Amino acid sequence: MKAFRLQNVVWKEGKHYVAQCLNVDVSSFGKTKKEALRNLQEALELYFEDAKNPRLAQVERAEISRSLVHA
């Protein structure tokens, strides 16, 4: 089995925490940060189990930035 070093981000949304992988389009959630990351780990394992040629975005240094959008 191949190992990948992935970068994830976690934030609180309402009553839950959302965990998202920055390298592939996979996310999950949980009642705590720990649970959200554990659920993300499981989702990533399932993703890579089914992906024949996974495409990983290289994320060297993630940075939080804000945008103002008028809708």
PQR file with spaces between the fields and no chain letter, atoms N, CA, C, O and H, PARSE charges and radii, in Angstrom:
ATOM       1  N    MET     1       0.843   -1.178    0.000 -0.4000 1.5000
ATOM       2  CA   MET     1       0.000    0.000    0.000 -0.0000 2.0000
ATOM       3  C    MET     1       0.889    1.243    0.000  0.5500 1.7000
ATOM       4  O    MET     1       1.861    1.320    0.752 -0.5500 1.4000
ATOM       5  N    LYS     2       0.555    2.195   -0.834 -0.4000 1.5000
ATOM       6  CA   LYS     2       1.308    3.431   -0.960 -0.0000 2.0000
ATOM       7  C    LYS     2       0.876    4.424    0.118  0.5500 1.7000
ATOM       8  O    LYS     2      -0.301    4.493    0.471 -0.5500 1.4000
ATOM       9  H    LYS     2      -0.234    2.133   -1.445  0.4000 1.0000
ATOM      10  N    ALA     3       1.827    5.183    0.632 -0.4000 1.5000
ATOM      11  CA   ALA     3       1.529    6.189    1.659 -0.0000 2.0000
ATOM      12  C    ALA     3       1.587    7.579    1.035  0.5500 1.7000
ATOM      13  O    ALA     3       2.464    7.864    0.220 -0.5500 1.4000
ATOM      14  H    ALA     3       2.783    5.127    0.345  0.4000 1.0000
ATOM      15  N    PHE     4       0.659    8.432    1.416 -0.4000 1.5000
ATOM      16  CA   PHE     4       0.602    9.810    0.950 -0.0000 2.0000
ATOM      17  C    PHE     4       0.666   10.738    2.150  0.5500 1.7000
ATOM      18  O    PHE     4       0.040   10.469    3.175 -0.5500 1.4000
ATOM      19  H    PHE     4      -0.054    8.200    2.077  0.4000 1.0000
ATOM      20  N    ARG     5       1.409   11.818    2.036 -0.4000 1.5000
ATOM      21  CA   ARG     5       1.449   12.839    3.079 -0.0000 2.0000
ATOM      22  C    ARG     5       0.491   13.945    2.651  0.5500 1.7000
ATOM      23  O    ARG     5       0.761   14.678    1.700 -0.5500 1.4000
ATOM      24  H    ARG     5       1.918   12.037    1.203  0.4000 1.0000
ATOM      25  N    LEU     6      -0.633   14.059    3.360 -0.4000 1.5000
ATOM      26  CA   LEU     6      -1.702   14.976    2.979 -0.0000 2.0000
ATOM      27  C    LEU     6      -1.844   16.101    3.992  0.5500 1.7000
ATOM      28  O    LEU     6      -1.486   15.953    5.160 -0.5500 1.4000
ATOM      29  H    LEU     6      -0.853   13.463    4.133  0.4000 1.0000
ATOM      30  N    GLN     7      -2.374   17.231    3.526 -0.4000 1.5000
ATOM      31  CA   GLN     7      -2.625   18.366    4.410 -0.0000 2.0000
ATOM      32  C    GLN     7      -4.130   18.557    4.528  0.5500 1.7000
ATOM      33  O    GLN     7      -4.858   18.526    3.535 -0.5500 1.4000
ATOM      34  H    GLN     7      -2.665   17.352    2.577  0.4000 1.0000
ATOM      35  N    ASN     8      -4.580   18.755    5.759 -0.4000 1.5000
ATOM      36  CA   ASN     8      -6.006   18.897    6.033 -0.0000 2.0000
ATOM      37  C    ASN     8      -6.264   20.198    6.790  0.5500 1.7000
ATOM      38  O    ASN     8      -5.370   20.755    7.426 -0.5500 1.4000
ATOM      39  H    ASN     8      -3.989   18.780    6.565  0.4000 1.0000
ATOM      40  N    VAL     9      -7.489   20.658    6.708 -0.4000 1.5000
ATOM      41  CA   VAL     9      -7.913   21.839    7.443 -0.0000 2.0000
ATOM      42  C    VAL     9      -9.196   21.489    8.184  0.5500 1.7000
ATOM      43  O    VAL     9     -10.015   20.718    7.683 -0.5500 1.4000
ATOM      44  H    VAL     9      -8.215   20.204    6.191  0.4000 1.0000
ATOM      45  N    VAL    10      -9.375   22.060    9.386 -0.4000 1.5000
ATOM      46  CA   VAL    10     -10.561   21.796   10.207 -0.0000 2.0000
ATOM      47  C    VAL    10     -11.132   23.129   10.662  0.5500 1.7000
ATOM      48  O    VAL    10     -10.394   24.029   11.061 -0.5500 1.4000
ATOM      49  H    VAL    10      -8.710   22.686    9.793  0.4000 1.0000
ATOM      50  N    TRP    11     -12.460   23.248   10.598 -0.4000 1.5000
ATOM      51  CA   TRP    11     -13.118   24.452   11.104 -0.0000 2.0000
ATOM      52  C    TRP    11     -14.466   24.087   11.682  0.5500 1.7000
ATOM      53  O    TRP    11     -15.033   23.040   11.371 -0.5500 1.4000
ATOM      54  H    TRP    11     -13.060   22.516   10.274  0.4000 1.0000
ATOM      55  N    LYS    12     -14.973   24.972   12.531 -0.4000 1.5000
ATOM      56  CA   LYS    12     -16.271   24.745   13.155 -0.0000 2.0000
ATOM      57  C    LYS    12     -17.347   25.388   12.297  0.5500 1.7000
ATOM      58  O    LYS    12     -17.225   26.538   11.874 -0.5500 1.4000
ATOM      59  H    LYS    12     -14.512   25.823   12.783  0.4000 1.0000
ATOM      60  N    GLU    13     -18.397   24.630   12.050 -0.4000 1.5000
ATOM      61  CA   GLU    13     -19.531   25.100   11.258 -0.0000 2.0000
ATOM      62  C    GLU    13     -20.796   24.718   12.015  0.5500 1.7000
ATOM      63  O    GLU    13     -21.209   23.558   12.000 -0.5500 1.4000
ATOM      64  H    GLU    13     -18.496   23.696   12.394  0.4000 1.0000
ATOM      65  N    GLY    14     -21.406   25.691   12.671 -0.4000 1.5000
ATOM      66  CA   GLY    14     -22.580   25.391   13.497 -0.0000 2.0000
ATOM      67  C    GLY    14     -22.167   24.553   14.688  0.5500 1.7000
ATOM      68  O    GLY    14     -21.265   24.930   15.437 -0.5500 1.4000
ATOM      69  H    GLY    14     -21.071   26.633   12.683  0.4000 1.0000
ATOM      70  N    LYS    15     -22.825   23.411   14.867 -0.4000 1.5000
ATOM      71  CA   LYS    15     -22.531   22.527   15.997 -0.0000 2.0000
ATOM      72  C    LYS    15     -21.478   21.477   15.667  0.5500 1.7000
ATOM      73  O    LYS    15     -21.084   20.711   16.546 -0.5500 1.4000
ATOM      74  H    LYS    15     -23.558   23.105   14.258  0.4000 1.0000
ATOM      75  N    HIS    16     -21.018   21.425   14.431 -0.4000 1.5000
ATOM      76  CA   HIS    16     -20.073   20.384   14.009 -0.0000 2.0000
ATOM      77  C    HIS    16     -18.755   20.983   13.535  0.5500 1.7000
ATOM      78  O    HIS    16     -18.657   22.175   13.244 -0.5500 1.4000
ATOM      79  H    HIS    16     -21.339   22.047   13.717  0.4000 1.0000
ATOM      80  N    TYR    17     -17.751   20.123   13.467 -0.4000 1.5000
ATOM      81  CA   TYR    17     -16.466   20.469   12.882 -0.0000 2.0000
ATOM      82  C    TYR    17     -16.386   19.814   11.509  0.5500 1.7000
ATOM      83  O    TYR    17     -16.820   18.677   11.328 -0.5500 1.4000
ATOM      84  H    TYR    17     -17.831   19.154   13.704  0.4000 1.0000
ATOM      85  N    VAL    18     -15.834   20.534   10.556 -0.4000 1.5000
ATOM      86  CA   VAL    18     -15.647   20.027    9.203 -0.0000 2.0000
ATOM      87  C    VAL    18     -14.150   19.849    8.994  0.5500 1.7000
ATOM      88  O    VAL    18     -13.365   20.737    9.325 -0.5500 1.4000
ATOM      89  H    VAL    18     -15.482   21.458   10.704  0.4000 1.0000
ATOM      90  N    ALA    19     -13.758   18.718    8.452 -0.4000 1.5000
ATOM      91  CA   ALA    19     -12.361   18.439    8.121 -0.0000 2.0000
ATOM      92  C    ALA    19     -12.291   18.204    6.616  0.5500 1.7000
ATOM      93  O    ALA    19     -13.046   17.402    6.066 -0.5500 1.4000
ATOM      94  H    ALA    19     -14.396   17.996    8.183  0.4000 1.0000
ATOM      95  N    GLN    20     -11.378   18.908    5.960 -0.4000 1.5000
ATOM      96  CA   GLN    20     -11.252   18.797    4.507 -0.0000 2.0000
ATOM      97  C    GLN    20      -9.792   18.581    4.139  0.5500 1.7000
ATOM      98  O    GLN    20      -8.898   19.229    4.682 -0.5500 1.4000
ATOM      99  H    GLN    20     -10.764   19.559    6.407  0.4000 1.0000
ATOM     100  N    CYS    21      -9.568   17.672    3.220 -0.4000 1.5000
ATOM     101  CA   CYS    21      -8.231   17.437    2.699 -0.0000 2.0000
ATOM     102  C    CYS    21      -7.960   18.459    1.602  0.5500 1.7000
ATOM     103  O    CYS    21      -8.794   18.647    0.717 -0.5500 1.4000
ATOM     104  H    CYS    21     -10.295   17.145    2.779  0.4000 1.0000
ATOM     105  N    LEU    22      -6.815   19.115    1.648 -0.4000 1.5000
ATOM     106  CA   LEU    22      -6.473   20.124    0.654 -0.0000 2.0000
ATOM     107  C    LEU    22      -5.875   19.513   -0.618  0.5500 1.7000
ATOM     108  O    LEU    22      -5.811   20.179   -1.651 -0.5500 1.4000
ATOM     109  H    LEU    22      -6.137   18.962    2.367  0.4000 1.0000
ATOM     110  N    ASN    23      -5.443   18.265   -0.548 -0.4000 1.5000
ATOM     111  CA   ASN    23      -4.794   17.626   -1.695 -0.0000 2.0000
ATOM     112  C    ASN    23      -5.761   16.930   -2.637  0.5500 1.7000
ATOM     113  O    ASN    23      -5.497   16.819   -3.834 -0.5500 1.4000
ATOM     114  H    ASN    23      -5.495   17.725    0.292  0.4000 1.0000
ATOM     115  N    VAL    24      -6.879   16.460   -2.099 -0.4000 1.5000
ATOM     116  CA   VAL    24      -7.923   15.820   -2.908 -0.0000 2.0000
ATOM     117  C    VAL    24      -9.276   16.343   -2.425  0.5500 1.7000
ATOM     118  O    VAL    24      -9.379   16.863   -1.314 -0.5500 1.4000
ATOM     119  H    VAL    24      -7.093   16.549   -1.127  0.4000 1.0000
ATOM     120  N    ASP    25     -10.282   16.212   -3.231 -0.4000 1.5000
ATOM     121  CA   ASP    25     -11.599   16.751   -2.903 -0.0000 2.0000
ATOM     122  C    ASP    25     -12.371   15.765   -2.018  0.5500 1.7000
ATOM     123  O    ASP    25     -13.320   15.118   -2.462 -0.5500 1.4000
ATOM     124  H    ASP    25     -10.198   15.790   -4.133  0.4000 1.0000
ATOM     125  N    VAL    26     -11.941   15.669   -0.757 -0.4000 1.5000
ATOM     126  CA   VAL    26     -12.575   14.770    0.212 -0.0000 2.0000
ATOM     127  C    VAL    26     -12.726   15.534    1.522  0.5500 1.7000
ATOM     128  O    VAL    26     -11.803   16.218    1.963 -0.5500 1.4000
ATOM     129  H    VAL    26     -11.171   16.195   -0.396  0.4000 1.0000
ATOM     130  N    SER    27     -13.898   15.410    2.139 -0.4000 1.5000
ATOM     131  CA   SER    27     -14.130   16.052    3.433 -0.0000 2.0000
ATOM     132  C    SER    27     -15.050   15.187    4.272  0.5500 1.7000
ATOM     133  O    SER    27     -15.675   14.254    3.768 -0.5500 1.4000
ATOM     134  H    SER    27     -14.648   14.854    1.780  0.4000 1.0000
ATOM     135  N    SER    28     -15.128   15.508    5.561 -0.4000 1.5000
ATOM     136  CA   SER    28     -16.021   14.813    6.475 -0.0000 2.0000
ATOM     137  C    SER    28     -16.305   15.753    7.640  0.5500 1.7000
ATOM     138  O    SER    28     -15.849   16.896    7.648 -0.5500 1.4000
ATOM     139  H    SER    28     -14.620   16.266    5.970  0.4000 1.0000
ATOM     140  N    PHE    29     -17.062   15.267    8.626 -0.4000 1.5000
ATOM     141  CA   PHE    29     -17.406   16.115    9.760 -0.0000 2.0000
ATOM     142  C    PHE    29     -17.557   15.270   11.014  0.5500 1.7000
ATOM     143  O    PHE    29     -17.590   14.042   10.949 -0.5500 1.4000
ATOM     144  H    PHE    29     -17.433   14.338    8.620  0.4000 1.0000
ATOM     145  N    GLY    30     -17.647   15.948   12.165 -0.4000 1.5000
ATOM     146  CA   GLY    30     -17.848   15.271   13.439 -0.0000 2.0000
ATOM     147  C    GLY    30     -18.227   16.279   14.509  0.5500 1.7000
ATOM     148  O    GLY    30     -18.195   17.488   14.281 -0.5500 1.4000
ATOM     149  H    GLY    30     -17.620   16.947   12.218  0.4000 1.0000
ATOM     150  N    LYS    31     -18.585   15.770   15.674 -0.4000 1.5000
ATOM     151  CA   LYS    31     -18.975   16.644   16.789 -0.0000 2.0000
ATOM     152  C    LYS    31     -17.768   17.323   17.430  0.5500 1.7000
ATOM     153  O    LYS    31     -17.911   18.368   18.065 -0.5500 1.4000
ATOM     154  H    LYS    31     -18.611   14.788   15.859  0.4000 1.0000
ATOM     155  N    THR    32     -16.581   16.737   17.268 -0.4000 1.5000
ATOM     156  CA   THR    32     -15.336   17.312   17.786 -0.0000 2.0000
ATOM     157  C    THR    32     -14.314   17.353   16.650  0.5500 1.7000
ATOM     158  O    THR    32     -14.502   16.714   15.615 -0.5500 1.4000
ATOM     159  H    THR    32     -16.465   15.889   16.752  0.4000 1.0000
ATOM     160  N    LYS    33     -13.232   18.110   16.850 -0.4000 1.5000
ATOM     161  CA   LYS    33     -12.157   18.138   15.847 -0.0000 2.0000
ATOM     162  C    LYS    33     -11.587   16.741   15.648  0.5500 1.7000
ATOM     163  O    LYS    33     -11.354   16.301   14.522 -0.5500 1.4000
ATOM     164  H    LYS    33     -13.079   18.629   17.691  0.4000 1.0000
ATOM     165  N    LYS    34     -11.366   16.049   16.771 -0.4000 1.5000
ATOM     166  CA   LYS    34     -10.792   14.704   16.712 -0.0000 2.0000
ATOM     167  C    LYS    34     -11.681   13.753   15.908  0.5500 1.7000
ATOM     168  O    LYS    34     -11.191   12.978   15.087 -0.5500 1.4000
ATOM     169  H    LYS    34     -11.555   16.406   17.685  0.4000 1.0000
ATOM     170  N    GLU    35     -12.983   13.819   16.151 -0.4000 1.5000
ATOM     171  CA   GLU    35     -13.915   12.963   15.430 -0.0000 2.0000
ATOM     172  C    GLU    35     -13.957   13.329   13.946  0.5500 1.7000
ATOM     173  O    GLU    35     -14.011   12.443   13.093 -0.5500 1.4000
ATOM     174  H    GLU    35     -13.382   14.448   16.818  0.4000 1.0000
ATOM     175  N    ALA    36     -13.933   14.619   13.637 -0.4000 1.5000
ATOM     176  CA   ALA    36     -13.944   15.057   12.247 -0.0000 2.0000
ATOM     177  C    ALA    36     -12.705   14.550   11.514  0.5500 1.7000
ATOM     178  O    ALA    36     -12.803   14.086   10.378 -0.5500 1.4000
ATOM     179  H    ALA    36     -13.889   15.338   14.331  0.4000 1.0000
ATOM     180  N    LEU    37     -11.541   14.637   12.156 -0.4000 1.5000
ATOM     181  CA   LEU    37     -10.304   14.153   11.533 -0.0000 2.0000
ATOM     182  C    LEU    37     -10.291   12.632   11.401  0.5500 1.7000
ATOM     183  O    LEU    37      -9.793   12.098   10.410 -0.5500 1.4000
ATOM     184  H    LEU    37     -11.462   15.015   13.079  0.4000 1.0000
ATOM     185  N    ARG    38     -10.831   11.941   12.387 -0.4000 1.5000
ATOM     186  CA   ARG    38     -10.922   10.479   12.309 -0.0000 2.0000
ATOM     187  C    ARG    38     -11.841   10.073   11.154  0.5500 1.7000
ATOM     188  O    ARG    38     -11.532    9.141   10.412 -0.5500 1.4000
ATOM     189  H    ARG    38     -11.236   12.374   13.193  0.4000 1.0000
ATOM     190  N    ASN    39     -12.968   10.771   11.003 -0.4000 1.5000
ATOM     191  CA   ASN    39     -13.896   10.479    9.910 -0.0000 2.0000
ATOM     192  C    ASN    39     -13.272   10.824    8.558  0.5500 1.7000
ATOM     193  O    ASN    39     -13.502   10.129    7.568 -0.5500 1.4000
ATOM     194  H    ASN    39     -13.219   11.528   11.606  0.4000 1.0000
ATOM     195  N    LEU    40     -12.485   11.897    8.519 -0.4000 1.5000
ATOM     196  CA   LEU    40     -11.789   12.253    7.278 -0.0000 2.0000
ATOM     197  C    LEU    40     -10.779   11.170    6.917  0.5500 1.7000
ATOM     198  O    LEU    40     -10.658   10.800    5.749 -0.5500 1.4000
ATOM     199  H    LEU    40     -12.298   12.462    9.323  0.4000 1.0000
ATOM     200  N    GLN    41     -10.061   10.665    7.898 -0.4000 1.5000
ATOM     201  CA   GLN    41      -9.095    9.597    7.651 -0.0000 2.0000
ATOM     202  C    GLN    41      -9.782    8.392    7.002  0.5500 1.7000
ATOM     203  O    GLN    41      -9.277    7.825    6.033 -0.5500 1.4000
ATOM     204  H    GLN    41     -10.158   10.966    8.847  0.4000 1.0000
ATOM     205  N    GLU    42     -10.922    8.015    7.542 -0.4000 1.5000
ATOM     206  CA   GLU    42     -11.680    6.884    6.983 -0.0000 2.0000
ATOM     207  C    GLU    42     -12.146    7.193    5.556  0.5500 1.7000
ATOM     208  O    GLU    42     -12.060    6.339    4.673 -0.5500 1.4000
ATOM     209  H    GLU    42     -11.332    8.476    8.329  0.4000 1.0000
ATOM     210  N    ALA    43     -12.634    8.407    5.336 -0.4000 1.5000
ATOM     211  CA   ALA    43     -13.088    8.797    3.997 -0.0000 2.0000
ATOM     212  C    ALA    43     -11.928    8.793    3.004  0.5500 1.7000
ATOM     213  O    ALA    43     -12.101    8.387    1.855 -0.5500 1.4000
ATOM     214  H    ALA    43     -12.703    9.100    6.053  0.4000 1.0000
ATOM     215  N    LEU    44     -10.747    9.242    3.436 -0.4000 1.5000
ATOM     216  CA   LEU    44      -9.575    9.236    2.559 -0.0000 2.0000
ATOM     217  C    LEU    44      -9.132    7.823    2.225  0.5500 1.7000
ATOM     218  O    LEU    44      -8.751    7.544    1.089 -0.5500 1.4000
ATOM     219  H    LEU    44     -10.606    9.572    4.369  0.4000 1.0000
ATOM     220  N    GLU    45      -9.178    6.929    3.203 -0.4000 1.5000
ATOM     221  CA   GLU    45      -8.820    5.534    2.945 -0.0000 2.0000
ATOM     222  C    GLU    45      -9.760    4.920    1.915  0.5500 1.7000
ATOM     223  O    GLU    45      -9.317    4.197    1.023 -0.5500 1.4000
ATOM     224  H    GLU    45      -9.487    7.156    4.127  0.4000 1.0000
ATOM     225  N    LEU    46     -11.050    5.201    2.033 -0.4000 1.5000
ATOM     226  CA   LEU    46     -12.021    4.699    1.047 -0.0000 2.0000
ATOM     227  C    LEU    46     -11.786    5.331   -0.321  0.5500 1.7000
ATOM     228  O    LEU    46     -11.891    4.655   -1.344 -0.5500 1.4000
ATOM     229  H    LEU    46     -11.410    5.789    2.758  0.4000 1.0000
ATOM     230  N    TYR    47     -11.471    6.614   -0.344 -0.4000 1.5000
ATOM     231  CA   TYR    47     -11.199    7.315   -1.605 -0.0000 2.0000
ATOM     232  C    TYR    47     -10.025    6.667   -2.330  0.5500 1.7000
ATOM     233  O    TYR    47     -10.126    6.356   -3.517 -0.5500 1.4000
ATOM     234  H    TYR    47     -11.385    7.164    0.487  0.4000 1.0000
ATOM     235  N    PHE    48      -8.913    6.462   -1.625 -0.4000 1.5000
ATOM     236  CA   PHE    48      -7.725    5.911   -2.261 -0.0000 2.0000
ATOM     237  C    PHE    48      -7.882    4.427   -2.583  0.5500 1.7000
ATOM     238  O    PHE    48      -7.218    3.916   -3.484 -0.5500 1.4000
ATOM     239  H    PHE    48      -8.832    6.715   -0.661  0.4000 1.0000
ATOM     240  N    GLU    49      -8.746    3.740   -1.860 -0.4000 1.5000
ATOM     241  CA   GLU    49      -9.023    2.334   -2.149 -0.0000 2.0000
ATOM     242  C    GLU    49      -9.686    2.202   -3.526  0.5500 1.7000
ATOM     243  O    GLU    49      -9.417    1.257   -4.266 -0.5500 1.4000
ATOM     244  H    GLU    49      -9.286    4.156   -1.128  0.4000 1.0000
ATOM     245  N    ASP    50     -10.560    3.167   -3.857 -0.4000 1.5000
ATOM     246  CA   ASP    50     -11.302    3.116   -5.116 -0.0000 2.0000
ATOM     247  C    ASP    50     -10.631    3.865   -6.262  0.5500 1.7000
ATOM     248  O    ASP    50     -10.920    3.590   -7.427 -0.5500 1.4000
ATOM     249  H    ASP    50     -10.779    3.935   -3.255  0.4000 1.0000
ATOM     250  N    ALA    51      -9.739    4.806   -5.953 -0.4000 1.5000
ATOM     251  CA   ALA    51      -9.121    5.627   -6.999 -0.0000 2.0000
ATOM     252  C    ALA    51      -8.030    4.839   -7.711  0.5500 1.7000
ATOM     253  O    ALA    51      -7.100    4.339   -7.079 -0.5500 1.4000
ATOM     254  H    ALA    51      -9.504    5.029   -5.007  0.4000 1.0000
ATOM     255  N    LYS    52      -8.154    4.734   -9.037 -0.4000 1.5000
ATOM     256  CA   LYS    52      -7.144    4.013   -9.816 -0.0000 2.0000
ATOM     257  C    LYS    52      -5.899    4.879  -10.025  0.5500 1.7000
ATOM     258  O    LYS    52      -4.776    4.406   -9.849 -0.5500 1.4000
ATOM     259  H    LYS    52      -8.910    5.140   -9.550  0.4000 1.0000
ATOM     260  N    ASN    53      -6.095    6.119  -10.391 -0.4000 1.5000
ATOM     261  CA   ASN    53      -4.993    7.067  -10.580 -0.0000 2.0000
ATOM     262  C    ASN    53      -5.318    8.362   -9.835  0.5500 1.7000
ATOM     263  O    ASN    53      -5.744    9.341  -10.447 -0.5500 1.4000
ATOM     264  H    ASN    53      -7.007    6.502  -10.534  0.4000 1.0000
ATOM     265  N    PRO    54      -5.118    8.368   -8.521 -0.5600 1.5000
ATOM     266  CA   PRO    54      -5.488    9.569   -7.761  0.2800 2.0000
ATOM     267  C    PRO    54      -4.643   10.772   -8.177  0.5500 1.7000
ATOM     268  O    PRO    54      -3.436   10.659   -8.390 -0.5500 1.4000
ATOM     269  N    ARG    55      -5.295   11.911   -8.285 -0.4000 1.5000
ATOM     270  CA   ARG    55      -4.599   13.155   -8.618 -0.0000 2.0000
ATOM     271  C    ARG    55      -4.488   13.978   -7.347  0.5500 1.7000
ATOM     272  O    ARG    55      -5.486   14.405   -6.767 -0.5500 1.4000
ATOM     273  H    ARG    55      -6.276   12.003   -8.112  0.4000 1.0000
ATOM     274  N    LEU    56      -3.268   14.186   -6.939 -0.4000 1.5000
ATOM     275  CA   LEU    56      -3.021   14.938   -5.715 -0.0000 2.0000
ATOM     276  C    LEU    56      -2.543   16.338   -6.052  0.5500 1.7000
ATOM     277  O    LEU    56      -1.593   16.509   -6.817 -0.5500 1.4000
ATOM     278  H    LEU    56      -2.457   13.840   -7.411  0.4000 1.0000
ATOM     279  N    ALA    57      -3.195   17.331   -5.488 -0.4000 1.5000
ATOM     280  CA   ALA    57      -2.717   18.699   -5.611 -0.0000 2.0000
ATOM     281  C    ALA    57      -1.574   18.866   -4.619  0.5500 1.7000
ATOM     282  O    ALA    57      -1.693   18.460   -3.463 -0.5500 1.4000
ATOM     283  H    ALA    57      -3.966   17.191   -4.867  0.4000 1.0000
ATOM     284  N    GLN    58      -0.485   19.451   -5.052 -0.4000 1.5000
ATOM     285  CA   GLN    58       0.643   19.700   -4.163 -0.0000 2.0000
ATOM     286  C    GLN    58       0.365   20.952   -3.347  0.5500 1.7000
ATOM     287  O    GLN    58       0.185   22.032   -3.910 -0.5500 1.4000
ATOM     288  H    GLN    58      -0.388   19.781   -5.991  0.4000 1.0000
ATOM     289  N    VAL    59       0.329   20.820   -2.049 -0.4000 1.5000
ATOM     290  CA   VAL    59       0.108   21.947   -1.153 -0.0000 2.0000
ATOM     291  C    VAL    59       1.364   22.073   -0.297  0.5500 1.7000
ATOM     292  O    VAL    59       1.584   21.281    0.619 -0.5500 1.4000
ATOM     293  H    VAL    59       0.475   19.942   -1.592  0.4000 1.0000
ATOM     294  N    GLU    60       2.174   23.066   -0.602 -0.4000 1.5000
ATOM     295  CA   GLU    60       3.405   23.235    0.161 -0.0000 2.0000
ATOM     296  C    GLU    60       3.177   24.048    1.425  0.5500 1.7000
ATOM     297  O    GLU    60       3.683   23.705    2.493 -0.5500 1.4000
ATOM     298  H    GLU    60       1.995   23.710   -1.346  0.4000 1.0000
ATOM     299  N    ARG    61       2.416   25.121    1.301 -0.4000 1.5000
ATOM     300  CA   ARG    61       2.164   25.969    2.457 -0.0000 2.0000
ATOM     301  C    ARG    61       0.774   26.565    2.322  0.5500 1.7000
ATOM     302  O    ARG    61       0.540   27.431    1.480 -0.5500 1.4000
ATOM     303  H    ARG    61       2.004   25.400    0.433  0.4000 1.0000
ATOM     304  N    ALA    62      -0.134   26.105    3.143 -0.4000 1.5000
ATOM     305  CA   ALA    62      -1.510   26.616    3.108 -0.0000 2.0000
ATOM     306  C    ALA    62      -1.577   27.927    3.884  0.5500 1.7000
ATOM     307  O    ALA    62      -0.877   28.114    4.878 -0.5500 1.4000
ATOM     308  H    ALA    62       0.056   25.402    3.828  0.4000 1.0000
ATOM     309  N    GLU    63      -2.422   28.818    3.415 -0.4000 1.5000
ATOM     310  CA   GLU    63      -2.577   30.118    4.053 -0.0000 2.0000
ATOM     311  C    GLU    63      -4.052   30.482    4.042  0.5500 1.7000
ATOM     312  O    GLU    63      -4.725   30.315    3.025 -0.5500 1.4000
ATOM     313  H    GLU    63      -2.991   28.666    2.607  0.4000 1.0000
ATOM     314  N    ILE    64      -4.553   30.970    5.150 -0.4000 1.5000
ATOM     315  CA   ILE    64      -5.964   31.396    5.226 -0.0000 2.0000
ATOM     316  C    ILE    64      -6.052   32.818    4.717  0.5500 1.7000
ATOM     317  O    ILE    64      -5.296   33.688    5.149 -0.5500 1.4000
ATOM     318  H    ILE    64      -4.006   31.105    5.976  0.4000 1.0000
ATOM     319  N    SER    65      -6.961   33.052    3.810 -0.4000 1.5000
ATOM     320  CA   SER    65      -7.196   34.412    3.330 -0.0000 2.0000
ATOM     321  C    SER    65      -8.693   34.655    3.318  0.5500 1.7000
ATOM     322  O    SER    65      -9.482   33.711    3.266 -0.5500 1.4000
ATOM     323  H    SER    65      -7.576   32.345    3.459  0.4000 1.0000
ATOM     324  N    ARG    66      -9.076   35.898    3.364 -0.4000 1.5000
ATOM     325  CA   ARG    66     -10.498   36.258    3.396 -0.0000 2.0000
ATOM     326  C    ARG    66     -10.862   36.992    2.123  0.5500 1.7000
ATOM     327  O    ARG    66     -10.047   37.710    1.545 -0.5500 1.4000
ATOM     328  H    ARG    66      -8.435   36.664    3.406  0.4000 1.0000
ATOM     329  N    SER    67     -12.103   36.801    1.695 -0.4000 1.5000
ATOM     330  CA   SER    67     -12.628   37.496    0.529 -0.0000 2.0000
ATOM     331  C    SER    67     -13.939   38.152    0.912  0.5500 1.7000
ATOM     332  O    SER    67     -14.679   37.651    1.758 -0.5500 1.4000
ATOM     333  H    SER    67     -12.765   36.217    2.165  0.4000 1.0000
ATOM     334  N    LEU    68     -14.214   39.273    0.279 -0.4000 1.5000
ATOM     335  CA   LEU    68     -15.492   39.943    0.471 -0.0000 2.0000
ATOM     336  C    LEU    68     -16.257   39.797   -0.841  0.5500 1.7000
ATOM     337  O    LEU    68     -15.787   40.225   -1.895 -0.5500 1.4000
ATOM     338  H    LEU    68     -13.613   39.680   -0.409  0.4000 1.0000
ATOM     339  N    VAL    69     -17.439   39.188   -0.766 -0.4000 1.5000
ATOM     340  CA   VAL    69     -18.244   38.940   -1.953 -0.0000 2.0000
ATOM     341  C    VAL    69     -19.590   39.634   -1.767  0.5500 1.7000
ATOM     342  O    VAL    69     -20.243   39.470   -0.737 -0.5500 1.4000
ATOM     343  H    VAL    69     -17.821   38.840    0.090  0.4000 1.0000
ATOM     344  N    HIS    70     -19.990   40.390   -2.745 -0.4000 1.5000
ATOM     345  CA   HIS    70     -21.313   41.036   -2.737 -0.0000 2.0000
ATOM     346  C    HIS    70     -22.231   40.185   -3.611  0.5500 1.7000
ATOM     347  O    HIS    70     -21.974   40.001   -4.801 -0.5500 1.4000
ATOM     348  H    HIS    70     -19.459   40.523   -3.582  0.4000 1.0000
ATOM     349  N    ALA    71     -23.291   39.675   -3.018 -0.4000 1.5000
ATOM     350  CA   ALA    71     -24.209   38.823   -3.787 -0.0000 2.0000
ATOM     351  C    ALA    71     -25.606   39.429   -3.819  0.5500 1.7000
ATOM     352  O    ALA    71     -26.515   38.855   -4.419 -0.5500 1.4000
ATOM     353  H    ALA    71     -23.500   39.824   -2.051  0.4000 1.0000
